[in-house]
Amino acid sequence: MPVTLYGIPNCDTVKKARVWLDQHGVAFDFHDYKKSGIDRPRLEAWVSEHGWETVLNRAGTTFRALPDADKADLNAAKAVALMLAQPSMIKRPVLDLGDRTLVGFKPELYAALVV
């Protein structure tokens, strides 16, 4: 069963992860959550596994462009609501290995857990 890589195709980090997976012969499905969205249970599972602070990309332009009121008093529920409304705020990529997920792309971590 192939793994699933979640992200958006024009993200440089997602491109690096896709190239790495291809070069290492890892079969994967790509889920573009900007086009296809993301479902609440999956996003909540990622937040449960990694914490909303890891899954929410606060460094991105989408988050930074939010009104201050939306960025104030963040918690898991508010972060999930923001990411569901604008999936671009999800840190990229998310690699679903079936029994666990990896958030972001670090070649050494992919090498240790994927190959």
All heavy atoms as an XYZ file, in Angstrom:
901
protein
N       0.847     -1.187      0.000
C       0.000      0.000      0.000
C       0.886      1.242      0.000
O       1.746      1.388      0.869
C      -0.900     -0.020      1.236
C      -1.830      1.157      1.337
S      -2.914      0.927      2.779
C      -3.665      2.514      2.821
N       0.693      2.123     -0.967
C       1.553      3.304     -1.014
C       1.227      4.288      0.109
O       0.126      4.275      0.651
C       1.248      3.913     -2.378
C      -0.113      3.432     -2.732
C      -0.261      2.091     -2.071
N       2.195      5.098      0.413
C       1.997      6.158      1.382
C       1.298      7.316      0.664
O       1.219      7.347     -0.566
C       3.342      6.602      2.006
C       3.989      5.465      2.758
C       4.287      7.152      0.967
N       0.796      8.269      1.445
C       0.136      9.439      0.866
C       0.882     10.690      1.305
O       1.173     10.863      2.492
C      -1.339      9.524      1.314
O      -2.006      8.319      0.934
C      -2.037     10.705      0.662
N       1.186     11.526      0.332
C       1.833     12.804      0.590
C       0.780     13.886      0.425
O       0.162     13.999     -0.631
C       2.987     13.025     -0.385
C       3.835     14.273     -0.138
C       4.688     14.089      1.118
C       4.717     14.563     -1.337
N       0.572     14.669      1.477
C      -0.402     15.747      1.462
C       0.334     17.069      1.327
O       1.343     17.295      1.996
C      -1.209     15.776      2.770
C      -2.128     14.605      2.940
C      -1.664     13.400      3.452
C      -3.462     14.696      2.575
C      -2.508     12.315      3.609
C      -4.319     13.616      2.729
C      -3.840     12.434      3.244
O      -4.675     11.362      3.384
N      -0.176     17.947      0.484
C       0.421     19.258      0.323
C      -0.205     19.981     -0.845
O      -1.317     19.670     -1.266
N       0.518     20.964     -1.351
C       0.102     21.676     -2.554
C       1.261     21.602     -3.545
O       2.432     21.670     -3.148
C      -0.343     23.130     -2.266
C       0.722     23.929     -1.552
C      -1.629     23.142     -1.454
C       0.358     25.376     -1.302
N       0.948     21.412     -4.826
C       2.006     21.091     -5.791
C       3.042     22.192     -6.020
O       4.180     21.889     -6.354
C       1.246     20.785     -7.080
C      -0.117     21.319     -6.899
C      -0.378     21.397     -5.428
N       2.698     23.455     -5.822
C       3.664     24.512     -6.110
C       4.539     24.883     -4.911
O       5.362     25.789     -5.004
C       2.956     25.753     -6.657
C       2.001     26.374     -5.664
O       1.582     25.723     -4.715
N       1.639     27.623     -5.866
N       4.400     24.169     -3.801
C       5.223     24.418     -2.613
C       6.605     23.805     -2.829
O       6.722     22.619     -3.165
C       4.544     23.802     -1.397
S       5.569     23.803      0.087
N       7.653     24.586     -2.632
C       9.021     24.097     -2.840
C       9.359     22.909     -1.938
O      10.040     21.980     -2.365
C      10.037     25.218     -2.608
C      10.020     26.257     -3.721
O       9.521     25.948     -4.827
O      10.498     27.381     -3.484
N       8.904     22.930     -0.698
C       9.208     21.836      0.216
C       8.494     20.562     -0.220
O       9.052     19.466     -0.138
C       8.828     22.215      1.658
O       9.439     23.468      1.978
C       9.298     21.176      2.651
N       7.265     20.695     -0.692
C       6.530     19.535     -1.206
C       7.251     18.984     -2.435
O       7.387     17.760     -2.586
C       5.062     19.901     -1.527
C       4.367     18.780     -2.283
C       4.311     20.236     -0.241
N       7.732     19.870     -3.301
C       8.481     19.421     -4.486
C       9.709     18.620     -4.079
O       9.998     17.568     -4.661
C       8.898     20.617     -5.340
C       7.753     21.282     -6.067
C       8.250     22.503     -6.830
C       7.099     23.278     -7.446
N       7.560     24.517     -8.090
N      10.431     19.083     -3.067
C      11.616     18.367     -2.588
C      11.243     16.990     -2.048
O      11.936     16.003     -2.305
C      12.324     19.175     -1.496
C      13.014     20.417     -2.005
C      13.594     21.218     -0.856
C      14.105     22.552     -1.331
N      14.539     23.414     -0.213
N      10.148     16.921     -1.304
C       9.706     15.637     -0.752
C       9.306     14.676     -1.867
O       9.647     13.488     -1.825
C       8.538     15.857      0.208
N       8.607     15.191     -2.880
C       8.192     14.336     -3.998
C       9.407     13.793     -4.749
O       9.462     12.604     -5.091
C       7.286     15.116     -4.952
C       5.930     15.443     -4.336
C       5.094     16.309     -5.219
N       4.390     15.471     -6.201
C       3.386     15.894     -6.938
N       2.965     17.143     -6.850
N       2.802     15.077     -7.791
N      10.391     14.646     -4.985
C      11.616     14.213     -5.670
C      12.326     13.160     -4.826
O      12.766     12.127     -5.342
C      12.531     15.422     -5.972
C      13.927     14.970     -6.378
C      11.913     16.305     -7.051
N      12.430     13.391     -3.524
C      13.106     12.438     -2.642
C      12.411     11.085     -2.700
O      13.070     10.048     -2.829
C      13.135     12.975     -1.204
C      14.006     12.166     -0.299
C      15.300     12.420      0.030
C      13.666     10.937      0.367
N      15.779     11.443      0.865
C      14.794     10.521      1.082
C      12.517     10.167      0.424
C      14.813      9.362      1.849
C      12.530      9.001      1.189
C      13.664      8.608      1.892
N      11.088     11.081     -2.580
C      10.338      9.820     -2.618
C      10.550      9.108     -3.952
O      10.780      7.894     -3.982
C       8.854     10.078     -2.366
C       8.492     10.528     -0.940
C       7.056     11.036     -0.891
C       8.707      9.410      0.062
N      10.492      9.851     -5.049
C      10.714      9.264     -6.378
C      12.114      8.662     -6.483
O      12.286      7.543     -6.950
C      10.515     10.307     -7.488
C       9.054     10.614     -7.756
O       8.172      9.790     -7.426
O       8.788     11.719     -8.300
N      13.121      9.420     -6.036
C      14.511      8.963     -6.138
C      14.784      7.725     -5.292
O      15.695      6.951     -5.596
C      15.473     10.087     -5.739
C      15.555     11.196     -6.754
C      16.445     12.339     -6.294
O      16.749     12.491     -5.113
N      16.855     13.167     -7.252
N      14.006      7.539     -4.239
C      14.201      6.395     -3.350
C      13.208      5.272     -3.630
O      13.108      4.320     -2.842
C      14.142      6.845     -1.891
C      15.337      7.662     -1.505
N      15.433      9.010     -1.747
C      16.513      7.306     -0.939
C      16.598      9.447     -1.330
N      17.277      8.437     -0.839
N      12.492      5.375     -4.729
C      11.601      4.307     -5.146
C      10.411      4.082     -4.231
O       9.894      2.967     -4.152
N       9.983      5.122     -3.539
C       8.851      5.004     -2.634
C       7.572      5.373     -3.382
O       7.426      6.507     -3.843
C       9.020      5.921     -1.398
C       7.818      5.819     -0.476
C      10.311      5.587     -0.655
N       6.674      4.406     -3.525
C       5.391      4.665     -4.179
C       4.537      5.528     -3.253
O       4.459      5.273     -2.049
C       4.678      3.357     -4.481
N       3.908      6.545     -3.818
C       3.057      7.401     -2.997
C       1.934      7.992     -3.833
O       2.056      8.159     -5.039
C       3.869      8.528     -2.332
C       4.419      9.552     -3.289
C       3.734     10.735     -3.535
C       5.621      9.336     -3.947
C       4.247     11.678     -4.423
C       6.142     10.272     -4.824
C       5.447     11.442     -5.061
N       0.837      8.264     -3.161
C      -0.264      9.016     -3.746
C      -0.102     10.457     -3.289
O       0.315     10.701     -2.149
C      -1.614      8.479     -3.259
C      -1.903      7.082     -3.783
O      -1.536      6.788     -4.936
O      -2.498      6.290     -3.032
N      -0.448     11.394     -4.162
C      -0.362     12.803     -3.791
C      -1.768     13.356     -3.603
O      -2.623     13.198     -4.458
C       0.389     13.618     -4.852
C       0.510     15.071     -4.478
C       1.335     15.461     -3.445
C      -0.225     16.036     -5.145
C       1.443     16.795     -3.082
C      -0.126     17.373     -4.796
C       0.708     17.752     -3.755
N      -1.992     13.997     -2.466
C      -3.283     14.628     -2.167
C      -3.064     16.135     -2.092
O      -2.392     16.621     -1.191
C      -3.836     14.109     -0.837
C      -5.140     14.727     -0.456
N      -6.342     14.111     -0.694
C      -5.430     15.911      0.129
C      -7.318     14.893     -0.267
N      -6.786     15.995      0.241
N      -3.603     16.842     -3.055
C      -3.519     18.308     -3.103
C      -4.652     18.860     -2.247
O      -5.797     18.896     -2.676
C      -3.644     18.774     -4.558
C      -3.560     20.283     -4.719
O      -3.657     21.017     -3.714
O      -3.413     20.730     -5.871
N      -4.344     19.271     -1.017
C      -5.428     19.717     -0.157
C      -5.890     21.123     -0.438
O      -6.877     21.572      0.122
C      -5.169     19.485      1.332
C      -3.883     19.949      1.932
C      -3.492     21.268      1.910
C      -3.074     19.033      2.571
C      -2.318     21.670      2.514
C      -1.890     19.426      3.165
C      -1.523     20.744      3.136
O      -0.361     21.145      3.731
N      -5.252     21.798     -1.366
C      -5.795     23.081     -1.789
C      -6.950     22.845     -2.770
O      -7.932     23.568     -2.764
C      -4.703     23.926     -2.434
C      -5.048     25.399     -2.468
C      -3.813     26.237     -2.596
C      -4.171     27.681     -2.355
N      -3.023     28.540     -2.419
N      -6.820     21.809     -3.600
C      -7.886     21.468     -4.550
C      -8.919     20.533     -3.943
O     -10.109     20.706     -4.134
C      -7.303     20.792     -5.800
C      -6.634     21.728     -6.748
C      -6.213     20.985     -7.993
C      -5.494     21.924     -8.942
N      -4.970     21.193    -10.097
N      -8.453     19.518     -3.223
C      -9.345     18.472     -2.721
C      -9.783     18.692     -1.279
O     -10.603     17.945     -0.762
C      -8.655     17.113     -2.827
O      -8.297     16.846     -4.153
N      -9.194     19.688     -0.622
C      -9.535     19.934      0.770
C      -8.939     18.878      1.689
O      -8.162     18.026      1.281
N      -9.314     18.976      2.935
C      -8.873     18.025      3.948
C     -10.053     17.793      4.881
O     -10.795     18.730      5.166
C      -7.620     18.543      4.707
C      -6.990     17.458      5.553
C      -7.909     19.777      5.509
C      -6.249     16.425      4.751
N     -10.249     16.564      5.302
C     -11.402     16.316      6.162
C     -11.027     16.523      7.626
O      -9.875     16.339      8.031
C     -11.973     14.912      5.918
C     -10.962     13.818      6.181
O     -10.779     13.468      7.364
O     -10.364     13.323      5.214
N     -12.015     16.932      8.383
C     -11.803     17.258      9.801
C     -11.191     16.096     10.590
O     -10.222     16.314     11.333
C     -13.106     17.725     10.442
C     -12.960     18.035     11.929
C     -14.256     18.495     12.566
N     -14.665     19.802     12.095
C     -14.237     20.954     12.628
N     -13.382     20.939     13.643
N     -14.654     22.100     12.151
N     -11.705     14.858     10.468
C     -11.105     13.768     11.270
C      -9.617     13.562     10.992
O      -8.832     13.322     11.916
C     -11.926     12.532     10.866
C     -13.234     13.078     10.388
C     -12.901     14.395      9.742
N      -9.207     13.662      9.730
C      -7.794     13.479      9.393
C      -6.964     14.615     10.001
O      -5.921     14.391     10.610
C      -7.610     13.434      7.876
C      -6.184     13.140      7.457
C      -6.053     12.935      5.966
N      -7.100     12.129      5.375
C      -7.143     10.797      5.370
N      -6.173     10.122      5.947
N      -8.132     10.156      4.797
N      -7.427     15.853      9.829
C      -6.704     16.998     10.367
C      -6.627     16.926     11.893
O      -5.573     17.175     12.479
C      -7.377     18.300      9.908
C      -6.696     19.594     10.309
C      -5.256     19.660      9.820
C      -7.489     20.785      9.767
N      -7.723     16.539     12.528
C      -7.713     16.406     13.988
C      -6.764     15.295     14.441
O      -6.123     15.413     15.485
C      -9.132     16.167     14.504
C      -9.981     17.426     14.430
C     -11.436     17.207     14.831
O     -11.906     16.040     14.834
O     -12.108     18.220     15.123
N      -6.646     14.230     13.642
C      -5.698     13.158     13.978
C      -4.269     13.681     13.905
O      -3.439     13.351     14.767
C      -5.890     11.971     13.037
N      -3.960     14.492     12.889
C      -2.617     15.069     12.783
C      -2.334     15.967     13.980
O      -1.241     15.936     14.545
C      -2.466     15.869     11.499
C      -2.552     15.079     10.235
C      -2.501     13.726     10.092
C      -2.716     15.614      8.923
N      -2.622     13.385      8.757
C      -2.750     14.515      8.025
C      -2.836     16.900      8.407
C      -2.893     14.682      6.657
C      -2.980     17.061      7.038
C      -3.012     15.967      6.168
N      -3.310     16.781     14.359
C      -3.145     17.678     15.505
C      -2.976     16.861     16.782
O      -2.150     17.193     17.638
C      -4.330     18.669     15.594
C      -4.330     19.410     16.919
C      -4.270     19.663     14.424
N      -3.712     15.783     16.904
C      -3.586     14.923     18.079
C      -2.202     14.277     18.143
O      -1.596     14.172     19.205
C      -4.670     13.848     18.041
O      -4.540     12.969     19.116
N      -1.685     13.861     16.986
C      -0.386     13.198     16.933
C       0.782     14.162     17.141
O       1.747     13.840     17.827
C      -0.226     12.491     15.577
C       1.058     11.709     15.437
C       1.171     10.967     14.104
O       0.215     10.991     13.300
O       2.239     10.369     13.871
N       0.683     15.356     16.557
C       1.834     16.272     16.535
C       1.641     17.560     17.327
O       2.607     18.271     17.562
C       2.176     16.656     15.092
C       2.530     15.495     14.237
N       3.756     14.873     14.293
C       1.806     14.815     13.307
C       3.773     13.869     13.432
N       2.610     13.807     12.829
N       0.400     17.892     17.685
C       0.112     19.174     18.326
C      -0.201     20.230     17.277
O       0.400     20.245     16.200
N      -1.159     21.094     17.587
C      -1.558     22.107     16.603
C      -0.414     23.057     16.291
O      -0.309     23.587     15.189
C      -2.807     22.869     17.058
C      -2.603     23.750     18.264
C      -2.833     23.426     19.572
C      -2.130     25.092     18.268
N      -2.514     24.476     20.388
C      -2.089     25.521     19.613
C      -1.735     25.982     17.279
C      -1.672     26.792     19.980
C      -1.317     27.257     17.644
C      -1.286     27.650     18.985
N       0.488     23.244     17.250
C       1.606     24.165     17.050
C       2.525     23.698     15.925
O       3.165     24.504     15.261
C       2.413     24.316     18.342
C       1.626     24.866     19.511
C       0.947     23.777     20.359
O       0.770     22.635     19.873
O       0.580     24.085     21.498
N       2.595     22.382     15.707
C       3.414     21.821     14.631
C       2.664     21.823     13.311
O       3.241     22.123     12.265
C       3.831     20.370     14.993
O       4.621     20.422     16.176
C       4.624     19.725     13.871
N       1.388     21.506     13.341
C       0.611     21.346     12.107
C       0.235     22.695     11.491
O       0.197     22.833     10.266
C      -0.643     20.478     12.368
C      -1.465     20.307     11.101
C      -0.232     19.113     12.920
N      -0.024     23.696     12.305
C      -0.390     25.021     11.797
C       0.861     25.772     11.363
O       1.779     25.980     12.154
C      -1.126     25.823     12.869
C      -1.529     27.247     12.494
C      -2.553     27.252     11.353
C      -2.086     27.977     13.708
N       0.894     26.174     10.105
C       2.037     26.912      9.567
C       1.845     28.403      9.837
O       1.227     29.120      9.054
C       2.166     26.650      8.064
C       3.335     27.377      7.452
O       4.181     27.936      8.159
N       3.397     27.391      6.142
N       2.404     28.857     10.949
C       2.268     30.269     11.324
C       3.273     31.165     10.616
O       3.168     32.373     10.686
C       2.402     30.414     12.837
C       1.205     29.815     13.554
C       1.345     29.863     15.038
N       2.223     28.766     15.434
C       2.581     28.516     16.676
N       2.167     29.277     17.642
N       3.363     27.492     16.952
N       4.221     30.556      9.902
C       5.223     31.357      9.186
C       4.767     31.720      7.776
O       5.363     32.575      7.140
C       6.543     30.596      9.112
N       3.733     31.083      7.289
C       3.282     31.296      5.914
C       2.521     32.589      5.730
O       1.997     33.188      6.684
N       2.429     32.999      4.486
C       1.755     34.264      4.170
C       0.260     34.211      4.464
O      -0.328     35.220      4.845
C       1.971     34.649      2.693
O       1.516     33.581      1.870
C       3.423     34.945      2.408
N      -0.368     33.060      4.305
C      -1.807     32.955      4.564
C      -2.105     33.252      6.024
O      -3.014     34.021      6.336
C      -2.344     31.553      4.178
O      -1.992     31.278      2.824
C      -3.842     31.477      4.335
N      -1.332     32.662      6.928
C      -1.544     32.906      8.357
C      -1.204     34.356      8.707
O      -1.950     35.016      9.418
C      -0.711     31.950      9.212
C      -0.926     32.154     10.688
C      -2.021     31.587     11.324
C      -0.045     32.920     11.437
C      -2.232     31.779     12.683
C      -0.244     33.118     12.793
C      -1.342     32.549     13.410
N      -0.093     34.840      8.200
C       0.321     36.210      8.543
C      -0.673     37.247      8.061
O      -0.782     38.328      8.647
C       1.715     36.488      7.977
C       2.807     35.709      8.705
C       4.218     36.225      8.404
N       4.434     36.572      7.021
C       5.142     35.879      6.144
N       5.698     34.751      6.507
N       5.295     36.307      4.909
N      -1.432     36.933      6.998
C      -2.406     37.885      6.455
C      -3.724     37.896      7.240
O      -4.567     38.762      7.012
C      -2.694     37.559      4.994
N      -3.881     36.957      8.168
C      -5.119     36.917      8.951
C      -5.246     38.150      9.832
O      -4.238     38.707     10.292
C      -5.127     35.688      9.867
C      -5.317     34.327      9.238
C      -5.151     33.241     10.309
C      -6.677     34.212      8.574
N      -6.474     38.548     10.129
C      -6.663     39.617     11.112
C      -6.107     39.182     12.470
O      -6.130     37.993     12.802
C      -8.185     39.782     11.187
C      -8.739     39.093      9.989
C      -7.736     38.063      9.572
N      -5.645     40.143     13.247
C      -5.065     39.828     14.548
C      -6.030     39.044     15.440
O      -5.609     38.179     16.203
C      -4.620     41.108     15.267
C      -3.372     41.707     14.635
O      -2.658     40.968     13.912
O      -3.115     42.908     14.847
N      -7.313     39.314     15.328
C      -8.307     38.608     16.151
C      -8.296     37.104     15.858
O      -8.484     36.290     16.766
C      -9.701     39.184     15.905
N      -8.075     36.743     14.593
C      -8.026     35.321     14.240
C      -6.760     34.648     14.751
O      -6.749     33.444     14.993
C      -8.111     35.133     12.720
C      -9.490     35.433     12.169
O     -10.455     35.527     12.966
O      -9.616     35.590     10.945
N      -5.700     35.433     14.902
C      -4.428     34.865     15.363
C      -4.313     34.842     16.889
O      -3.455     34.168     17.431
C      -3.262     35.678     14.788
C      -3.141     35.567     13.282
C      -1.891     36.227     12.767
C      -2.145     37.649     12.359
N      -1.018     38.268     11.668
N      -5.207     35.552     17.562
C      -5.151     35.655     19.024
C      -5.790     34.432     19.675
O      -6.696     33.813     19.118
C      -5.865     36.920     19.475
N      -5.308     34.096     20.859
C      -5.887     33.038     21.686
C      -6.030     31.717     20.940
O      -7.067     31.051     21.015
C      -7.250     33.474     22.241
C      -7.155     34.749     23.076
O      -6.167     34.875     23.836
O      -8.041     35.606     22.951
N      -4.992     31.330     20.232
C      -5.044     30.074     19.486
C      -5.063     28.877     20.420
O      -4.403     28.868     21.459
C      -3.844     29.962     18.548
C      -3.924     30.781     17.275
C      -2.602     30.712     16.523
C      -5.046     30.296     16.374
N      -5.830     27.891     20.034
C      -5.847     26.597     20.692
C      -6.100     25.562     19.605
O      -6.225     25.918     18.419
C      -6.896     26.544     21.813
C      -8.297     26.828     21.303
O      -8.648     26.521     20.154
N      -9.121     27.423     22.148
N      -6.182     24.300     19.968
C      -6.329     23.248     18.957
C      -7.600     23.425     18.133
O      -7.569     23.320     16.904
C      -6.309     21.876     19.624
N      -8.714     23.706     18.779
C      -9.982     23.831     18.053
C      -9.952     25.001     17.080
O     -10.396     24.884     15.933
C     -11.140     23.984     19.041
N      -9.416     26.123     17.526
C      -9.353     27.304     16.654
C      -8.371     27.063     15.505
O      -8.639     27.443     14.362
C      -8.939     28.535     17.471
C      -9.058     29.834     16.712
C      -8.842     31.029     17.631
C      -8.983     32.322     16.871
N      -8.757     33.494     17.739
N      -7.254     26.419     15.789
C      -6.272     26.118     14.743
C      -6.866     25.186     13.696
O      -6.697     25.401     12.492
C      -5.009     25.512     15.357
N      -7.588     24.157     14.123
C      -8.224     23.232     13.183
C      -9.232     23.976     12.317
O      -9.285     23.794     11.097
C      -8.879     22.040     13.935
C      -9.823     21.271     13.019
C      -7.814     21.124     14.499
N     -10.025     24.840     12.923
C     -11.017     25.609     12.158
C     -10.330     26.489     11.105
O     -10.791     26.569      9.955
C     -11.867     26.457     13.099
N      -9.236     27.132     11.484
C      -8.495     27.969     10.531
C      -7.951     27.132      9.376
O      -8.046     27.516      8.211
C      -7.335     28.690     11.229
C      -7.693     29.837     12.165
C      -6.452     30.290     12.938
C      -8.301     30.995     11.395
N      -7.375     25.960      9.691
C      -6.785     25.109      8.653
C      -7.846     24.490      7.751
O      -7.613     24.310      6.551
C      -5.907     24.028      9.287
C      -4.644     24.592      9.921
S      -3.544     23.332     10.599
C      -4.345     22.941     12.159
N      -9.021     24.172      8.303
C     -10.106     23.655      7.467
C     -10.595     24.736      6.504
O     -10.888     24.455      5.341
C     -11.273     23.157      8.327
C     -11.060     21.824      9.026
C     -12.187     21.557     10.018
C     -10.948     20.687      8.020
N     -10.674     25.971      6.992
C     -11.137     27.075      6.156
C     -10.115     27.423      5.077
O     -10.482     27.779      3.954
C     -11.438     28.294      7.025
N      -8.834     27.321      5.418
C      -7.765     27.660      4.478
C      -6.644     26.628      4.609
O      -5.698     26.830      5.368
C      -7.237     29.068      4.755
C      -8.288     30.148      4.557
C      -7.679     31.525      4.632
O      -6.764     31.845      3.884
N      -8.198     32.344      5.528
N      -6.747     25.527      3.860
C      -5.750     24.452      3.978
C      -4.312     24.895      3.700
O      -3.383     24.191      4.098
C      -6.219     23.428      2.944
C      -7.678     23.689      2.777
C      -7.838     25.168      2.963
N      -4.111     26.039      3.083
C      -2.753     26.542      2.876
C      -2.037     26.777      4.198
O      -0.810     26.900      4.225
C      -2.774     27.844      2.084
O      -3.298     27.632      0.807
N      -2.782     26.848      5.291
C      -2.168     27.072      6.599
C      -1.650     25.791      7.231
O      -1.061     25.832      8.306
C      -3.161     27.759      7.540
C      -3.305     29.225      7.249
S      -4.179     30.078      8.546
C      -5.810     30.080      7.848
N      -1.857     24.650      6.581
C      -1.325     23.393      7.103
C       0.146     23.302      6.705
O       0.499     23.514      5.545
C      -2.093     22.181      6.532
C      -3.575     22.276      6.867
C      -1.488     20.876      7.060
C      -4.435     21.249      6.152
N       0.991     23.018      7.677
C       2.418     22.867      7.381
C       2.601     21.768      6.346
O       1.935     20.745      6.393
C       3.200     22.531      8.650
C       4.689     22.467      8.388
C       5.481     22.555      9.644
C       6.942     22.418      9.293
N       7.793     23.222     10.074
N       3.514     21.994      5.429
C       3.688     21.067      4.315
C       5.103     20.514      4.284
O       6.027     21.206      4.658
C       3.413     21.805      2.996
C       2.050     22.423      2.941
C       1.818     23.139      1.643
N       2.622     24.320      1.433
C       2.246     25.548      1.759
N       1.100     25.768      2.336
N       3.029     26.566      1.504
N       5.170     19.304      3.723
C       4.110     18.345      3.450
C       3.780     17.542      4.695
O       4.504     17.578      5.681
C       4.728     17.445      2.378
C       6.191     17.424      2.735
C       6.489     18.815      3.265
N       2.687     16.787      4.593
C       2.376     15.782      5.598
C       2.455     14.443      4.875
O       1.808     14.240      3.856
C       0.978     15.986      6.218
C       0.656     14.853      7.185
C       0.890     17.338      6.932
N       3.288     13.555      5.386
C       3.462     12.235      4.791
C       2.773     11.215      5.688
O       3.151     11.043      6.846
C       4.944     11.892      4.644
C       5.261     10.572      3.946
C       4.800     10.595      2.489
C       6.748     10.269      4.031
N       1.750     10.564      5.154
C       0.991      9.571      5.905
C       1.550      8.188      5.580
O       1.460      7.718      4.452
C      -0.488      9.658      5.521
C      -1.365      8.772      6.389
O      -0.846      7.829      7.021
O      -2.580      9.022      6.426
N       2.139      7.557      6.580
C       2.746      6.233      6.419
C       1.786      5.115      6.818
O       2.167      3.951      6.811
C       4.025      6.140      7.258
C       5.111      7.141      6.907
C       6.227      7.106      7.940
C       5.647      6.890      5.519
N       0.568      5.475      7.174
C      -0.405      4.483      7.609
C      -0.495      4.375      9.113
O      -1.548      4.571      9.694
N       0.639      4.116      9.766
C       0.640      3.990     11.219
C       1.140      5.250     11.922
O       1.075      5.354     13.137
C       1.477      2.788     11.662
C       2.936      2.900     11.249
O       3.248      3.689     10.335
O       3.768      2.185     11.838
N       1.628      6.190     11.146
C       2.105      7.465     11.695
C       2.246      8.464     10.563
O       2.223      8.098      9.394
C       3.419      7.294     12.439
C       4.582      6.894     11.523
C       5.846      6.629     12.248
N       6.250      7.786     13.009
C       7.323      7.857     13.764
N       8.114      6.830     13.838
N       7.633      8.946     14.415
N       2.427      9.726     10.922
C       2.626     10.761      9.917
C       3.884     11.560     10.233
O       4.321     11.624     11.386
C       1.418     11.730      9.852
O       1.206     12.310     11.144
C       0.154     11.029      9.392
N       4.442     12.149      9.198
C       5.569     13.063      9.338
C       5.107     14.423      8.838
O       4.491     14.514      7.777
C       6.756     12.593      8.499
C       7.300     11.196      8.782
C       8.392     10.835      7.785
C       7.828     11.118     10.199
N       5.410     15.469      9.583
C       5.032     16.825      9.194
C       6.293     17.579      8.826
O       7.242     17.634      9.599
C       4.276     17.557     10.327
C       3.936     18.984      9.922
C       3.012     16.805     10.698
N       6.302     18.155      7.622
C       7.486     18.835      7.116
C       8.361     17.840      6.369
O       8.032     16.652      6.280
N       9.449     18.324      5.814
C      10.341     17.433      5.076
C      11.763     17.574      5.595
O      12.358     18.653      5.545
C      10.315     17.753      3.578
C      11.340     16.965      2.796
C      11.278     15.584      2.732
C      12.381     17.617      2.143
C      12.231     14.849      2.031
C      13.339     16.899      1.434
C      13.257     15.519      1.378
N      12.278     16.475      6.126
C      13.677     16.368      6.530
C      14.186     15.071      5.917
O      13.731     13.989      6.300
C      13.803     16.354      8.047
C      13.453     17.679      8.688
C      13.888     17.707     10.132
C      13.855     19.092     10.687
N      12.633     19.528     11.250
N      15.112     15.151      4.953
C      15.579     13.947      4.269
C      16.049     12.848      5.219
O      15.752     11.672      4.993
C      16.725     14.444      3.387
C      16.459     15.897      3.197
C      15.766     16.355      4.441
N      16.736     13.220      6.293
C      17.252     12.206      7.211
C      16.124     11.479      7.947
O      16.208     10.277      8.214
C      18.248     12.814      8.205
C      17.695     13.878      9.128
C      17.584     15.292      8.542
O      17.880     15.510      7.352
O      17.180     16.190      9.296
N      15.044     12.188      8.247
C      13.905     11.554      8.895
C      13.154     10.654      7.915
O      12.748      9.543      8.254
C      12.962     12.627      9.454
C      11.891     12.163     10.430
C      12.477     11.369     11.582
C      11.124     13.352     10.957
N      12.984     11.119      6.678
C      12.371     10.276      5.647
C      13.205      9.004      5.470
O      12.666      7.912      5.390
C      12.279     11.033      4.316
C      11.023     11.864      4.136
C      10.504     12.638      5.153
C      10.367     11.863      2.912
C       9.367     13.401      4.979
C       9.221     12.625      2.712
C       8.721     13.393      3.744
O       7.596     14.147      3.566
N      14.531      9.136      5.410
C      15.400      7.982      5.208
C      15.267      6.981      6.355
O      15.261      5.773      6.129
C      16.848      8.437      5.058
N      15.124      7.476      7.576
C      15.042      6.586      8.734
C      13.694      5.886      8.829
O      13.633      4.740      9.286
C      15.293      7.389     10.011
N      12.628      6.539      8.381
C      11.298      5.988      8.598
C      10.591      5.457      7.361
O       9.643      4.703      7.468
C      10.413      7.057      9.256
C      10.875      7.510     10.628
C      10.026      8.662     11.139
C      10.817      6.360     11.620
N      11.052      5.839      6.177
C      10.322      5.498      4.965
C      10.981      4.360      4.202
O      10.317      3.453      3.731
C      10.156      6.734      4.050
C       9.449      6.367      2.766
C       9.400      7.832      4.771
N      12.279      4.404      4.053
C      12.959      3.409      3.214
C      13.234      2.143      3.992
O      13.524      2.126      5.123
C      14.292      3.992      2.652
C      15.022      2.973      1.828
C      13.973      5.218      1.833
